[in-house]
Amino acid sequence: MFRPRTPFFRKSAHKHHVLCEYRKLLRQTKQFDPVEQTYLWSWIRERFHHNKRQTSPTQASQYLSNGTWASLVMSAALNGSTTQRQYISDLAYGRTGYLKDVAQQVREFHHPTKPCQTIRDVRPRSSRIHQPHKAYWIPLDLRVFSVPQHLLDRIRDEDERDRLRERRKRQRRELRLAREISELTNAVNEGNHAVRDSGLLPEAFTSVPAVAKSPFHIPGVAGNPLWIPPRIKLRLDPPFVQHVRASSGFELYKVNGRKPPHWLAAKVAASYRKLSHRLHLHEFYYYFAQDLKLEEEFEARLGVYDPGYWIYASNYREYLRNKIKESSGNGSVDVGSCEMGAEEWDSRAMLQRAMQ
């Protein structure tokens, strides 16, 4: 069976056709009354989002045909067709169709403690599974449908508990990020030599406003990230995670740019990995040079004179020794302990001392 190299849903022509149809339908909804407009806008958006991952050409064509039919129905209703106008009004006000069944479920809901989730989101179960975020919810329109007061009270109480839970979670997240930045700031400002190898010089992070505002302080350049306040509180202003309410009404959490940058964490981690690699190479070349020296002595006894290999290994080991001293500070790693026996060698402990 022939299969095209590029699937139809990845072609620009198909995407352009779908977006044009989607925008056309949304523009037509603005000409109806508020209740009908809310109904049409919500369900057009829900259907397009639900079917946007469709990979079957037959099903995609069928869904686009349904969209074209809905556009024709709305056009006829706007052009004076009483039948089509009444059809849309009955659907929006719950006299027929899916919302009529939803309103019946709300009226028949009886539970001593649980809230009625259908009031929050009237979408079908398949849509709630595939698009669970609150941004895609379609709440029951209280302008049209009457809901018992005790169900509304339960929903309000549950929303308050959710907001309190999210606020506590946000505070814990901000406190953790503040501690990480505080530890990193202290390590850099104190001149941690392992961090210095990553290109960060002492006072790269400054908490003095006079220095931060001086013309010599360039944020984000030459190891000088943006200014960090001197006292990191539980919640910074602006916070790391900011609660935002969009114009469409739903709420979300936006991460601001004051969190530790990824490039900084990557450079510090690379510095530690490089130091660890050099320590292990230093250990290896110590034993390698000893083996080469013994081998040359054995060959000399046999009458074969081929020296120089163990000297090369010792020179490279000396080069590694100097690099380790430069990256870990003067004497913070005792590379001379490599000359001890194998039982006294512990490169992991040396690495931990270098990271302190």
C-alpha positions as CSV (number, residue, x, y, z in Angstrom):
1,M,0.0,0.0,0.0
2,F,1.3,3.4,-1.0
3,R,2.1,5.7,2.0
4,P,3.0,9.3,1.3
5,R,6.3,10.6,2.6
6,T,4.7,13.5,4.4
7,P,1.4,12.8,6.3
8,F,-1.6,15.0,5.3
9,F,-1.9,16.5,8.8
10,R,1.6,17.9,8.6
11,K,1.1,19.7,5.3
12,S,0.7,23.4,5.4
13,A,-2.3,23.4,3.0
14,H,-4.3,21.2,5.5
15,K,-3.3,23.3,8.5
16,H,-4.3,26.5,6.6
17,H,-7.6,25.0,5.7
18,V,-8.4,23.9,9.3
19,L,-7.4,27.2,10.8
20,C,-9.4,29.2,8.3
21,E,-12.5,27.2,9.0
22,Y,-11.9,27.5,12.7
23,R,-11.5,31.3,12.6
24,K,-14.5,31.7,10.3
25,L,-16.7,29.8,12.8
26,L,-15.5,31.9,15.8
27,R,-16.2,35.1,13.9
28,Q,-19.7,34.0,13.1
29,T,-20.5,33.4,16.8
30,K,-20.0,37.0,17.7
31,Q,-23.2,38.0,16.0
32,F,-25.5,36.0,18.3
33,D,-26.9,36.9,21.7
34,P,-24.6,36.3,24.8
35,V,-26.0,32.9,25.7
36,E,-25.9,31.6,22.2
37,Q,-22.5,33.1,21.6
38,T,-21.1,31.4,24.7
39,Y,-22.5,28.1,23.7
40,L,-21.3,28.2,20.1
41,W,-17.9,29.6,20.9
42,S,-17.2,27.0,23.7
43,W,-18.4,23.9,21.7
44,I,-16.7,24.9,18.4
45,R,-13.4,25.4,20.4
46,E,-13.9,22.1,22.2
47,R,-14.6,20.1,19.0
48,F,-11.5,21.5,17.2
49,H,-9.3,20.9,20.3
50,H,-10.6,17.3,20.7
51,N,-10.0,16.4,17.1
52,K,-6.8,18.2,16.5
53,R,-4.7,15.0,16.8
54,Q,-6.8,13.1,14.2
55,T,-4.5,11.1,11.8
56,S,-7.1,9.4,9.7
57,P,-7.8,11.2,6.4
58,T,-11.4,9.9,6.3
59,Q,-12.2,11.0,9.9
60,A,-10.5,14.4,9.3
61,S,-12.5,15.0,6.2
62,Q,-15.7,14.1,8.0
63,Y,-15.0,16.5,10.9
64,L,-14.2,19.3,8.4
65,S,-17.5,18.6,6.6
66,N,-19.3,18.9,10.0
67,G,-17.6,22.3,10.5
68,T,-18.7,23.4,7.0
69,W,-22.3,22.3,7.8
70,A,-22.2,24.3,11.1
71,S,-21.0,27.4,9.3
72,L,-23.9,27.0,6.8
73,V,-26.4,26.7,9.6
74,M,-25.1,29.8,11.4
75,S,-25.1,31.8,8.2
76,A,-28.6,30.8,7.5
77,A,-29.7,31.8,11.0
78,L,-28.0,35.2,10.6
79,N,-29.6,35.7,7.2
80,G,-33.1,35.4,8.7
81,S,-33.9,31.6,8.6
82,T,-36.4,31.1,11.5
83,T,-35.9,27.4,11.6
84,Q,-32.1,27.5,11.9
85,R,-32.3,30.3,14.5
86,Q,-34.7,28.3,16.6
87,Y,-32.5,25.2,16.3
88,I,-29.5,27.1,17.6
89,S,-31.5,28.7,20.4
90,D,-32.9,25.4,21.6
91,L,-29.4,23.9,21.8
92,A,-28.0,26.9,23.7
93,Y,-30.9,27.1,26.2
94,G,-31.0,23.4,26.8
95,R,-34.5,22.8,25.4
96,T,-33.0,20.0,23.2
97,G,-29.7,18.3,22.6
98,Y,-26.8,17.5,24.9
99,L,-27.4,20.3,27.5
100,K,-30.9,19.1,28.2
101,D,-29.5,15.8,29.3
102,V,-26.8,17.5,31.4
103,A,-29.4,19.7,33.1
104,Q,-31.4,16.6,34.0
105,Q,-28.3,14.9,35.5
106,V,-27.7,18.0,37.7
107,R,-31.3,18.0,38.9
108,E,-31.2,14.3,39.7
109,F,-27.8,14.4,41.5
110,H,-28.0,13.3,45.1
111,H,-24.9,12.8,47.3
112,P,-24.4,13.8,50.9
113,T,-20.9,15.3,50.5
114,K,-19.5,15.2,47.0
115,P,-20.0,18.2,44.6
116,C,-21.5,17.7,41.2
117,Q,-18.6,17.8,38.8
118,T,-20.9,18.3,35.8
119,I,-21.5,21.8,36.9
120,R,-17.8,22.6,36.5
121,D,-17.4,20.9,33.1
122,V,-20.2,19.7,30.9
123,R,-18.0,18.2,28.3
124,P,-18.2,14.5,27.4
125,R,-16.0,12.0,29.3
126,S,-13.7,11.5,26.3
127,S,-12.9,15.3,26.2
128,R,-12.4,15.5,29.9
129,I,-9.8,12.7,29.7
130,H,-7.9,14.1,26.7
131,Q,-8.0,17.7,27.7
132,P,-8.1,17.8,31.6
133,H,-6.7,21.3,32.1
134,K,-9.1,23.9,33.4
135,A,-8.5,26.1,30.4
136,Y,-10.6,23.6,28.3
137,W,-13.5,23.3,30.8
138,I,-17.0,24.3,29.7
139,P,-19.0,25.2,32.9
140,L,-22.7,25.1,33.1
141,D,-24.2,28.4,32.1
142,L,-25.9,29.6,35.3
143,R,-27.8,32.3,33.3
144,V,-29.9,29.6,31.8
145,F,-29.9,26.6,34.1
146,S,-30.9,26.7,37.8
147,V,-28.6,24.8,40.2
148,P,-29.4,23.9,43.8
149,Q,-27.6,26.3,46.3
150,H,-26.1,23.4,48.3
151,L,-24.3,22.2,45.2
152,L,-22.9,25.6,44.5
153,D,-21.7,25.9,48.1
154,R,-19.9,22.6,47.8
155,I,-18.1,23.7,44.6
156,R,-17.1,27.0,46.3
157,D,-15.7,25.2,49.3
158,E,-13.7,22.8,47.1
159,D,-12.4,25.6,45.0
160,E,-11.2,27.4,48.2
161,R,-9.4,24.2,49.4
162,D,-7.8,23.9,46.0
163,R,-6.6,27.5,46.0
164,L,-5.1,27.0,49.5
165,R,-3.4,23.8,48.5
166,E,-1.9,25.5,45.4
167,R,-0.7,28.4,47.5
168,R,1.1,26.1,49.9
169,K,2.6,24.2,47.1
170,R,3.7,27.5,45.5
171,Q,5.3,28.7,48.7
172,R,7.2,25.4,49.1
173,R,8.5,25.7,45.5
174,E,9.5,29.3,46.0
175,L,11.3,28.5,49.2
176,R,13.2,25.7,47.6
177,L,14.3,27.9,44.7
178,A,15.3,30.7,47.1
179,R,17.5,28.3,49.0
180,E,19.1,27.0,45.8
181,I,19.9,30.6,44.7
182,S,21.1,31.6,48.1
183,E,23.5,28.6,48.3
184,L,24.8,29.2,44.7
185,T,25.2,32.9,45.4
186,N,27.2,32.3,48.6
187,A,29.4,29.7,46.8
188,V,30.2,32.1,44.0
189,N,30.8,35.2,46.1
190,E,33.0,33.2,48.5
191,G,35.2,32.2,45.6
192,N,34.5,28.5,45.3
193,H,37.3,27.2,43.1
194,A,35.3,24.4,41.5
195,V,32.7,27.0,40.5
196,R,35.4,29.4,39.3
197,D,36.4,26.8,36.7
198,S,33.0,27.3,35.1
199,G,33.8,30.9,34.3
200,L,32.1,32.5,37.3
201,L,34.4,34.9,39.2
202,P,33.9,36.1,42.8
203,E,31.2,38.7,43.2
204,A,29.6,37.5,40.0
205,F,26.3,37.6,41.9
206,T,26.1,40.9,43.7
207,S,23.6,41.8,46.4
208,V,24.7,45.4,46.7
209,P,22.4,47.8,44.9
210,A,25.2,50.4,44.3
211,V,27.3,47.8,42.5
212,A,24.4,46.3,40.6
213,K,23.4,49.8,39.3
214,S,26.9,50.8,38.4
215,P,27.9,51.1,34.7
216,F,30.5,48.4,35.2
217,H,27.9,45.8,36.1
218,I,26.6,44.2,32.9
219,P,23.7,41.8,33.7
220,G,24.0,38.5,31.9
221,V,27.5,39.2,30.5
222,A,30.9,38.1,31.7
223,G,29.5,35.9,34.5
224,N,27.2,38.6,35.9
225,P,23.6,37.4,35.9
226,L,20.8,39.6,36.9
227,W,20.8,41.3,40.3
228,I,19.7,39.1,43.2
229,P,18.2,40.9,46.2
230,P,20.3,40.8,49.5
231,R,17.6,39.1,51.6
232,I,15.8,36.3,49.8
233,K,12.4,36.1,51.5
234,L,9.8,33.3,51.4
235,R,8.2,35.0,48.5
236,L,10.1,37.3,46.1
237,D,8.6,40.3,44.4
238,P,7.8,39.3,41.7
239,P,7.6,35.6,42.8
240,F,9.2,32.8,41.0
241,V,5.8,31.3,40.2
242,Q,3.2,34.0,39.6
243,H,-0.6,33.4,39.6
244,V,-2.1,34.8,36.4
245,R,-5.7,35.2,35.3
246,A,-6.1,35.2,31.6
247,S,-8.6,37.3,29.6
248,S,-10.7,34.2,28.9
249,G,-11.3,33.7,32.7
250,F,-9.2,30.7,33.5
251,E,-6.2,30.8,35.9
252,L,-2.7,29.5,35.4
253,Y,0.8,29.7,37.0
254,K,3.6,31.4,35.1
255,V,7.2,30.9,35.9
256,N,9.1,34.2,35.9
257,G,12.7,34.7,34.7
258,R,14.2,35.0,38.2
259,K,14.9,31.3,38.6
260,P,18.4,30.0,38.3
261,P,19.3,29.9,34.6
262,H,19.9,26.5,33.0
263,W,23.2,27.5,31.5
264,L,24.6,28.3,34.9
265,A,23.7,24.9,36.4
266,A,25.0,23.2,33.3
267,K,28.4,24.9,33.5
268,V,28.8,24.2,37.2
269,A,27.9,20.5,36.6
270,A,30.4,20.3,33.7
271,S,33.1,21.8,36.0
272,Y,32.5,19.1,38.6
273,R,32.5,16.3,35.9
274,K,35.8,17.6,34.4
275,L,37.4,17.7,37.8
276,S,36.3,14.1,38.6
277,H,37.5,12.9,35.2
278,R,41.0,14.4,35.8
279,L,41.2,12.9,39.2
280,H,40.5,9.4,37.8
281,L,43.0,9.9,35.0
282,H,45.6,11.0,37.5
283,E,45.1,7.8,39.5
284,F,45.3,5.7,36.3
285,Y,48.5,7.3,35.1
286,Y,50.2,6.8,38.4
287,Y,49.8,3.0,38.2
288,F,50.4,3.1,34.4
289,A,53.7,4.9,34.8
290,Q,54.8,2.4,37.5
291,D,53.9,-0.5,35.2
292,L,55.9,1.0,32.3
293,K,58.9,1.6,34.5
294,L,58.9,-2.1,35.6
295,E,58.5,-3.2,32.0
296,E,61.5,-1.1,30.8
297,E,63.6,-2.5,33.7
298,F,62.6,-6.0,32.6
299,E,63.5,-5.3,29.0
300,A,66.9,-3.9,30.0
301,R,67.7,-7.2,31.7
302,L,66.8,-9.0,28.5
303,G,69.1,-6.7,26.5
304,V,66.4,-4.6,24.9
305,Y,66.9,-0.9,25.4
306,D,63.7,1.1,24.7
307,P,63.2,3.7,27.4
308,G,61.0,6.9,27.6
309,Y,57.5,5.6,27.8
310,W,57.1,5.9,31.6
311,I,58.7,9.4,31.4
312,Y,55.9,10.4,29.0
313,A,53.3,9.0,31.3
314,S,54.8,10.8,34.3
315,N,54.9,14.1,32.4
316,Y,51.2,13.7,31.5
317,R,50.4,12.9,35.1
318,E,52.2,16.0,36.2
319,Y,50.2,18.0,33.7
320,L,47.0,16.6,35.2
321,R,48.3,17.4,38.7
322,N,48.7,21.1,37.7
323,K,45.2,21.2,36.1
324,I,43.6,19.7,39.2
325,K,45.4,22.2,41.4
326,E,44.2,25.1,39.2
327,S,40.6,24.0,39.2
328,S,40.3,23.0,42.8
329,G,42.4,25.8,44.4
330,N,45.9,25.8,45.9
331,G,46.2,22.6,48.0
332,S,42.4,21.9,48.4
333,V,43.0,18.5,46.7
334,D,46.1,16.6,47.9
335,V,47.2,15.1,44.6
336,G,50.4,14.0,46.3
337,S,48.4,11.3,48.1
338,C,48.2,9.5,44.8
339,E,51.7,8.2,45.5
340,M,50.4,6.2,48.4
341,G,49.3,2.6,48.2
342,A,46.1,1.5,46.5
343,E,44.4,0.9,49.9
344,E,45.0,4.6,50.9
345,W,43.8,6.0,47.6
346,D,40.2,7.3,47.6
347,S,39.5,9.6,44.6
348,R,35.8,9.9,45.7
349,A,36.9,11.5,49.0
350,M,39.3,13.8,47.1
351,L,36.5,14.9,44.8
352,Q,34.2,15.6,47.8
353,R,36.9,17.7,49.4
354,A,37.3,19.6,46.1
355,M,33.6,20.3,46.0
356,Q,33.5,21.7,49.5
